């Protein structure tokens, strides 16, 4: 998500609920919070549909700032009432917007029709399409990207809305030419006027659920609340549809027991309909055997290293088989996958040092990402730079959970979280405490108050053969490009 005012206590909704609807005709649409990955992609799709599009946000950063600039969409800096002076026909309100936002207050006064992002996606792009939704705490972006890429490789021309830039398309969204639409089903809340999860608006016919864990501590009180949200998703599945669910996860298994449709379980457990076996991990990818109903379905190769990526691929294989895609076409589509930006993305190599960018921030995601990198690069020193930036990772809820997940790292450099003053002191996450806890386990770990100090330390201590993995869900002060520049400087580049 883009930088924006922190989530504040939910105040009463200032908007007229009778205006929460699409108008009959839309020539000009304005997006509040346009810099978010999904919102920027939606803006491009609406523009392609022939609408004039404008938007507002605070501090839009790459890659979405680059994307919006390329499209020529007008982006207004900051949230102000005058951003609505042109009186657009429709306003789409991103979930970073609070009821107290000055532009939201102006929207209420001007009585302009409005929709949330998921409502707009459902109304304008999911009608009369077969909706394929990828949900779960982890792996949504990669798995949805795999699905869209492999459907396209099979000639089925899917539409998609994904929370990342899919390398095969150079974008995160497009309208559908074929019968299918792939959506990344986020469990985060829809908007300040709709606190239900986004995925309830996506009309799933087939749905992958990768995992269910506690996350988003700013909107979910505990795991029970997260489970309740996913139970609502399962409950809206049509009887003719199907869930492709990772039943290795006991919480997923529990929630899917009440499904009104068939459940195609996948994982590494024996006797599941789809089972992962014989995994081989290399720097260039992962090879594995997919087993269906106790029989070998095929040997596959994913260009993404790691056990978790093999499981994501298995889920897509199961879904494509359900749609009738031949095993040979599935294998070819998987082999053609070129990845997603910010998911184990190699940003460059200078002086023998490889810099990798990854979005991981939840403890489980951090652990799986680092384990995958260690398995793929067993002989290289792994330096991990971590910025706890999300609303959950900046809270103490994961303070102890983070300690064991860096075990694969040779050294850990931690960025002190920004915006902690907006969180009650007793609830704040401490990178200093995490560094001390890691040191007590015998790991090299250090907390840094600024990105500049991290860059200086890396420039002084990295050596040829090092792998630097930078984990953050934000722009991280452009650290990747700046590090590569610093590493190149001694070589005169």
N, C-alpha and C positions, 0 to 999 in steps of 0.2 A: 504494500500500500504506500501511497505517497506520504511525505511529511505533511502533517496536519495537526490542528489542535488536538491534544490528548482527549481521550474519551472522558466525558464528564458525567456526573450523575444525571440520569435521564429525567428531564423535565417534562411537563405536560406538552403534548403535541400541539403546536400552534396552527397546524394546517387544517383546512376544511376537508374532512374525509370524503365528501361528495365530489371533490376535485381529483381524487386519487384514481384517475382513469385516463386512458388515451383519448385525445380528441379525434374527431372524425377525419380531420385533415391536418397534416403537420408539414409546414414548409421550413420552420426554424426550430431547432431543438437545442437546448442549453444543458450541459452536464456539470453539475456541482461536484467537485472532486474528480475532475477529468484525468488527473495524473496517475490514478490507480491503474494497475495492469489491465484489469477487466474493463474499467471505464474508458480508458484510452482506446482499447480495441473496439468496444461498442461504438465509440464516436466514429471510428473509421468505417465501420459497417453501415452506420446510419448515413454517413456522407456518401458512401457507395450506392446507397438506396435512393439518392437524389435529394437529400435534405441538406439545408444549410446548418452547419454545426458550429457551436461555440462552447466554451467551457471556462471554468475557473478552478484554481487550486493554489496551494502554497508550496513553493520549492519543488517543482517537478524535476526528477532526476532521471538519468539514462537507465534503461533503454527507452522508456516511454516518452521522455522529452524529445529524444531524437525522432521517434516515430511520429509524434504529433507535429513536429516541425516539418517533416517530410510530407505529411498530408496537407499542410497549409491550414490546418484548423486553428482558429483564433483561440489562444489561451490567455485568460486574464489573470494577472498575478494578485493573489489575495482574494478574500471573500468580502464583497461590498454590495450594498443595495443597488448601486449604479450599474453593476454587471447585468442587471435585468431590465435596464432602461429601454432596450429594444423590444421588450415584451415578446419573448419567444412563445411559440404556440404550445410548447411542452417543455417542462424541466425534468431532468432525470437526476435524482438525488442519491449520491453515493453514500455508502455506510460510514464514511469518516465524518459526515456532517452531523452536527448535534442540533437540537432544538434551539439552542441559544446562538447559533451561528447568525451573524447579521444578514447574510444573504438568504438564509432560511426564513428569517423573520420578514424580510421583504417579499419573499415568495408568498407567504401567508397573506400579507396585506394586499398584494396585487391580484390574488385570486386566479393564478395561472394553473392550469392542469399539471399534475406531476405524477411521476412513477418512480419506483425504486429501480435500481439496475436489474435485479432478477425479473421484476415484472416486465420491464421493457424488452429484455431478451426473450421472455416467453411470448409476449404479444407479437413482436415484430419478426422473430426468426425461428420459433419452434413450432408454430402452427403447421399442421399437416406434414410434420416431419417425424421420423422415428427417432425418438430421443434416447441417446445413449449417455448415461451419466456416470462419472467416476467420482466416488466419494471415499472418505476415510481420513484419519488424522494425518497419515503420512503417504507420500508417493502419488498424490492426486495429479500434480502437474506433469510429472514424467509419464505416468500411465495414460493419462488423457492424450498426451502428445504422441505416445506410441500408437494408441488406437487410431487417432486421426491420420497419422502418417501411413499406417499399414492399410487402412481403408482406402486411402488415396492411391497407394501403390497397387491395390487390387482393382483400380478403375472405378471406384464407387463415389468419388468426388464428395466427401462429406463436408458439411459446414462444421464449424467448431468455435468454442469460446473457452480459452485455456489461460490460466494465470501465469503465463510465461511466453517467451518468444520461441516458437518451434523452428528449429534451424531449417527444416525442409521447406518451410513456407516463408521464412523471414518475417513472421507475424504471429500473433497469438489468437487471431480470430478471423473468420470469413463467413459469409453467408453461404448457404448450401445450394449446390446445383443438383446433387444427388439426393436420395431419400433419407439420408442419415444426418443427424446433428449431434456432435460430441460436446458435452459440457463438463467442465470441472466443477463438481458439486461441493461447494464450500459450506461448512457447517456454521460459519460466522453469521452474525445477525444481518438481516436484510437492510434495515434502515432505522433511523430513530423513531419512525412512525410504524415500524413493523419489526418486532423483536424476534420473530421466528427465523430459522436458518434459511439461507439462500436456496439450498437445494430443494426446498418444498415447492418452488415455482417452476421446476424444470421438467415436469411431466415425464418421468422416466418410464421407458419400456423395458430396457435392459440397464442394469446398474451394477457396477463393480464397487465393492466395499473392501478396501485394503487393510484397514486397521481401525480400532476405536480406543483412544486413550484420552486422559484428561489434558485439555489444552484450553487456550483462550480464557485465562483466569479472570479477565476483565468482564466477561459476560456469562460465564458458567461458574456456578458455585462449587461444583465438585463433579466427579465422574458420573454420578447418578444423573445429573442434569445433561451431560453430554450424551449418555445412553438414551435418555428420553428424546433428545433431538433426533438421533438416528432411528429410534423406534418409530417416530413419525414418518421418516423417509420410507422405511420398510412398509409401513401401513398403507402408503399411497401407491405401492406397486400394483399394476393391473394383473389379474389372474393369468392373462396370456403372456405376461412378461417373464423375466427371470432375474435373479440375483446371482452374481458371480462373486463369491465371498470367501475371504481368506479365513478358513475355519481352523487354522493353527492358532488364531487369536481367540481365546475363550470368550471375550466380550462380544466379538463379532458373532460367534456361534450362538451365544445367548440371545442376542437381538434378532438374529435371522430365524430362530425357531418359530417365531410368530408370523413369518412371511405368508402372504396370501397367494404366492406364486412359487414356482420351482426354485430351489436353491442349488446352484452348482458350486460345491465347495472346492477350494484349491489350497495348496500348501505343500508341506513336506511330510505330513502325517500319513501313515498307511491307511488305505481304504477310502481315501477321499476320491471323489470323481476325477479330479485333476491333481496330479502329484508331480513335484519337482524332484529330479534325481540326477546324480552323476554331474555335479557342478564343477567346472574348471574356470578359474578366474585368471585373466592376464591383463596387462595394462591396456590392451586394445579391446577388451570386452570379456564376455562370459559365455561359455558353451554349456549346455545342459540338455538333459532328456526330459521331455514332457510325456507323462503317462496319463492315459485316459481310461477310466474304468478298468484298471489293472493291466492294460496293454500299452506297449510303446506307441505313442502317437507320432513321435519324430524327435530327431536331434536338431537343436536350434542354436543359433549364435546371436547374441545381443551385443551390439557395439559398446554397451555401457557395463563397466566392471561392477561386480558386487552381487552377493546373494539376494539382497533386497531388490535389485534391478531384475534379476532372473525371476523372482516371484511376481513382480509387476508385469513382466513379459508373459508369464504363464497365464495371468488373469486375462490379458488381451487375447492370447491364443484361444482360451476357452470361449470368450465372447465371439470371436470371429468364427470359430467352429460352429457355434450356435446359429450364426447368420448364414452358414453354408459355404464359407470361404474354404477353398481346398488347402490341405496342409502345405503343399508346395508353394502356393501363393502366400500363405502366412509366413513361411520361412524366408522367402525372398523379401517380403515387406519388412520383417524384423531386421534382416541383415542390412537393409537400406537406410535404417534409422540413423540420422546424423545428430541427434541429441536436442537438448533444450538449453538455451542460455541460462547460466547461473546454476546449472545442475552438473557438478563435476566437470565444469567447462575449463579447459586449458586455455588460459588467457595469453600465455606466451612462455618462452624459455630464453633466458639470457645468461651467458657465462655458466651454462650447465645447471642453472636453477630454474625449475619449472614452477610456475605460479598457476594455481587452480582456484576457481571461484565457485562457491556452492552456497545455496540458499538455506542450508540446514540450521535450525535454531532450537527445536524441541530436543530434549535429551536423547530420545530414541533415534531421531534423525541424525543427530551428531554422531552417535555411536555407530550406526549403520554406515554412514558416509566414511568415517575414518577407518572402520574395519574393511570396507571395500577398497579404499586407497592402500591400506597396508597389504591386503592380499594381492592387489594388482602391482604394487611396487615394493616387494619384500626386502630389497637390498638398499633402499634409499632412506636417508634420514627424513623423517616427516615432522615438519614444523607447522603447528596449527595456530592460526590467528582467529580469535573468536570475539564477536561483538554481540552481547546480549541486548537486543534492541526491541523485541516484541513486548506487548503488554504483559505476557506471561513470563518471559525470561527476565524481565526487569523486576519481578516480584520474587519473594523468598520461597514461593511454592515449589520451585525446582532447585533450591539451594543445595540440598543433599543429593538430589538425583543427578546433577551434573558431574559429581566427583568421579564416579567410575567410568564415565563414557569417553574420557580422553585417554584411555589406557593404551590405545594404538599409537599415540603420539610420542615422539622423542622430546619435543619441547612444546609448551603451550604459552602463547602470548595473549593476554586478555585485555580488552578495551573497557575502561570504566564506562558504565552506562550513562547516557545523557538523559536529562529529564527526570531524574530520580526525585527531585524536589516536589514533583507533582504526585508522588506516591507516598502514603503515610510511612513514616520512618520505620515503624515496626514491620512493615511489609516489604521493604526494599531488598533487592538482591545485592549481594556484595561480591564483586570480583576479587577483592582483596582476600576475603575468606576462602573463596574457591581456590585461589593461588596457594594459600597456606595449606589447604586440605590436600591439594595435588602434591605439594612439596612433601607433606607428611607421608605420602605414598611412595616417595622416592622419585617423583617426576620433576623435571625442570619446568617451573611455571612462574610467571611474573605478570603483575597487573600494571597497566600503563594508563595515565590520565588523558593522553592525547594520541591521535593517530600519527602525528608527526614523530613522536618518540618511538612508536612501534616501527615506523619506516627507518628511522635512524638505527635502531637496534638490528633490524633485518639486514640493512645495507652493510653493517659492520661485521655481522657474524655468519651470514650464509656462506656456503661453499659449494663448489661444483658437485652435482649429484643430489642436492637438496630438493625436496618437494615441499613447497609452501602452500598449504591449503587455507584459504581465507573464507570463513563462514560468517554470513550475515544475511539478514533479509532486507537490508537497505543498501544505499549507495556507498556507505563506509568511507566517505570523504575521498572517493575515487582512488582508493588505496592500491588497487590492482595495477592500474596504468602507472601510477606514481612509483610503485615499487619496481616495475620493469624498467622505468626510466633511470631510477637510482642505480640499479644493477648494471645497466648499460653504460653509465657515465664513465667508469674507469677505463672502459674499452674505447672511449672516444666516439661512441655512437650517439 
